[in-house]
Structure formats: structure tokens, C-alpha cells
């Protein structure tokens, strides 16, 4: 079948979120079948109708870039939602921990000046990450892709998200060293640390997926 071969090749060429790609391919196949049935009703043979439908639909080289851009945008939007939620949520988690379960300032009567600076930088980074997620969602939304820079925007956001792991860990180490929880406070601090690592892991996972996608995807 001409349409089956065309759809199989289209699915092979495209890379991106599996469910979204499958839906796109199914939609393309349905459109081709509808067009072929309409042509067949006008007197063409089944094979000729399928060939005509495929020709009118466009070659793989012509249609794949448009589908690929949408797949890349979909992966980028998912990363955007993760950044929008993970950054502020992590900030809120530790904001609550510091106030409900304050740690012992490591024996310091007066914490050094760098301690407050590092804490503010970490807070700012987490809140800024949420802002980056919001901007990414706007940039890859229906009204934000008129310039057609989907791959560039997705790649830049993924690099930022991937770099956050070592940056965040580098900022957290001196803070935890300077204000280690003791006694009954150990459990909530440990839970907060585990949750933070899990959130960072989700963020890293989506960032790596986006970077892999923009490397493998054929250029539009």
C-alpha cells in the first residue's frame, strides 16, 4: 500500500515524544486515507488514488520539518512546565523548612557575610528558573513561534536546565555545612533534601531529552 509505506517512512524520520509523534502519524494517515477515498470515488483505482493523495500531501522532505518543529516545541513546552513548577516549588519547600525547622548555625554566633549572599543567590536562581519556564512556554506557544526558532529556544533552555544541577549543588553545600540540622530537625531536612534532588532529577531528565531531540532531529 502506498499510504502505508509513506506513513512508515514519516514515522521513521520523525523524532520526539512517542505519544505525540504517534498521534501525528495517525492523523497524517487518516488524512491520506480520506483523500484517497475521495479520489477513488471520482473513478480512480485504489493504487492511483493513494499515489495522488500522497503526491498532493507532499514528499517526506517537504512535510517532515513542519511535524518535527511541532515535536520539538512539544518537548520544549514540557520542559517549560517542569521549570515553571520545579524552581518555585523548591524555593517554597526550603522557605518553609527554614522557618518551621530552623537549623543550628553550626556553632556560629554570627554567620559570615557570604552565608546570606549564597542563600539569596540560591533563592534567586530557583525563582529565576520558574521565570525561564514561563518565558519558554510563551516562546513555544501558539503565538510565540512566528519567528520559527523552536530548536534554538529549546536547546538554550535545556542547556540552562542541565547546568542548574551542578550550580544548585555547589550553592547548597556551603549552606548545609553552615546550618546543619540537629536532633529532631534531621528528618524534615532530610526529606526536603530528597524531594529537592528528585525535582532536580526530573528537570535534568527533560533537559537531556530536549538536547538529544535537537541533536537527532533533521533541521527544518
C-alpha positions in Angstrom: 0.0 0.0 0.0 1.4 3.4 -1.0 0.0 5.2 2.0 1.3 2.6 4.5 4.8 2.9 3.1 4.6 6.7 3.2 3.4 6.8 6.8 6.0 4.2 7.9 8.8 6.4 6.4 7.4 9.5 8.0 7.3 7.8 11.4 10.9 6.7 10.9 12.2 10.1 10.1 10.5 12.0 13.0 11.9 12.1 16.5 10.3 13.4 19.6 7.8 12.5 22.4 6.5 9.0 21.4 2.8 9.6 22.1 2.7 13.0 20.3 4.6 11.5 17.4 2.2 8.6 17.2 -0.8 10.9 17.2 0.7 13.0 14.4 1.4 10.0 12.3 -2.1 8.6 12.8 -3.6 11.9 11.9 -1.5 12.1 8.7 -2.5 8.6 7.8 -6.2 9.3 8.3 -5.9 12.5 6.2 -4.3 10.5 3.4 -6.9 7.7 3.6 -9.7 10.3 3.4 -8.1 11.9 0.4 -7.6 8.6 -1.3 -11.2 7.5 -0.7 -12.4 10.8 -2.2 -10.3 10.3 -5.3 -11.3 6.7 -5.6 -15.0 7.8 -5.5 -14.2 10.0 -8.5 -13.2 7.0 -10.6 -9.5 6.4 -9.8 -8.2 3.0 -8.9 -7.2 2.4 -5.3 -3.5 2.4 -6.1 -3.7 5.5 -8.2 -5.9 7.3 -5.7 -3.3 6.6 -3.0 -0.5 7.8 -5.2 -2.4 11.0 -6.0 -3.2 11.6 -2.3 0.4 11.2 -1.3 1.6 13.5 -4.1 -0.8 16.2 -3.0 0.1 15.7 0.6 3.8 16.4 -0.1 7.0 14.5 0.0 8.6 13.4 3.3 11.3 16.1 2.8 8.5 18.7 2.5 6.3 17.8 5.3 8.7 16.3 7.9 10.2 19.7 9.0 6.8 21.0 10.0 6.0 18.0 12.0 9.4 18.0 13.5 9.1 21.6 14.6 5.9 20.8 16.5 7.5 17.7 18.2 10.4 19.9 19.3 8.1 22.6 20.5 6.1 19.9 22.5 9.3 18.7 24.2 10.3 22.3 24.9 6.9 23.1 26.4 7.1 20.1 28.7 10.5 21.3 29.9 8.9 24.8 30.3 6.2 23.4 32.6 8.9 21.5 34.6 11.0 24.6 35.1 7.9 26.7 35.9 6.9 24.3 38.7 10.2 22.9 40.0 12.0 26.3 40.6 9.4 28.0 42.7 8.3 24.7 44.4 11.9 24.1 45.5 12.2 27.6 46.8 8.9 27.3 48.7 9.9 24.0 50.2 13.1 25.3 51.7 11.5 28.6 52.7 9.1 26.6 54.8 11.8 24.3 56.2 14.0 27.2 57.3 11.0 28.7 59.2 9.4 25.7 60.7 12.6 23.7 61.3 15.5 26.2 61.7 18.9 24.6 61.8 21.7 25.2 64.3 24.1 27.7 62.6 27.0 25.3 63.0 28.1 26.9 66.3 28.4 30.3 64.7 27.3 33.2 66.9 27.1 35.4 63.8 27.1 33.6 60.4 29.7 35.1 58.0 28.6 37.6 55.3 29.0 35.1 52.5 26.3 32.9 54.0 23.5 35.3 53.4 24.8 36.1 49.9 24.9 32.4 48.9 21.4 31.9 50.3 20.0 34.8 48.3 21.7 33.7 45.1 20.2 30.2 45.6 16.7 31.7 46.2 17.1 33.9 43.2 18.2 31.0 41.0 15.2 29.0 41.9 12.7 31.8 41.3 14.5 32.8 38.0 14.2 29.2 36.9 10.4 29.5 37.2 10.5 32.7 35.2 12.6 30.9 32.5 9.9 28.2 32.4 7.2 30.7 31.8 9.1 32.5 29.1 9.8 29.1 27.4 6.1 28.3 27.4 5.2 31.6 25.9 8.0 31.3 23.3 6.9 27.9 22.2 3.2 28.5 22.4 0.8 29.1 19.6 1.5 32.8 19.4 5.3 32.7 20.1 6.7 30.7 17.2 6.2 33.1 14.3 10.0 33.6 14.1 10.4 29.8 13.9 13.3 29.4 16.3 11.9 26.4 18.1 15.2 24.3 18.0 17.3 27.2 19.2 15.0 28.2 22.0 14.5 24.6 23.2 18.3 23.9 23.1 19.1 27.1 25.1 16.5 26.3 27.8 17.7 22.7 28.0 21.4 23.8 28.4 20.3 26.2 31.2 18.3 23.4 33.0 21.1 21.0 32.7 23.6 23.5 34.1 21.4 24.1 37.1 22.3 20.7 38.7 26.0 21.5 39.4 25.2 25.1 40.2 22.5 24.2 42.7 24.6 21.6 44.4 27.5 24.0 44.6 25.4 26.6 46.3 23.7 24.1 48.7 26.9 22.5 50.1 28.1 25.6 52.0 24.6 26.4 53.2 24.2 22.9 54.6 27.6 23.0 56.1 26.9 26.3 57.8 23.5 25.4 59.1 23.3 21.7 59.7 20.1 20.5 61.3 20.4 18.5 64.5 18.2 16.3 66.6 14.5 16.2 65.8 15.1 18.5 62.8 17.2 16.0 60.9 14.2 14.1 59.4 12.3 17.1 57.8 15.6 18.4 56.5 16.5 15.0 55.0 13.0 14.7 53.4 13.3 18.2 51.9 16.8 17.3 50.5 15.5 14.1 49.0 12.5 15.9 47.4 14.8 18.6 46.1 17.0 16.0 44.4 14.0 14.2 42.9 12.8 17.5 41.4 16.2 18.3 40.1 16.3 14.8 38.6 13.0 15.4 36.8 14.4 18.7 35.5 17.6 17.1 34.3 15.7 14.2 32.6 13.6 16.6 30.5 16.7 18.8 29.7 18.6 15.8 28.5 15.7 14.6 26.3 15.4 18.0 24.7 19.1 18.2 24.0 19.0 14.7 22.5 16.0 15.6 20.4 17.5 18.8 18.9 20.7 16.8 18.0 18.8 14.0 16.3 16.0 16.0 14.7 16.5 16.9 11.0 16.8 20.7 10.5 13.7 22.5 9.4 
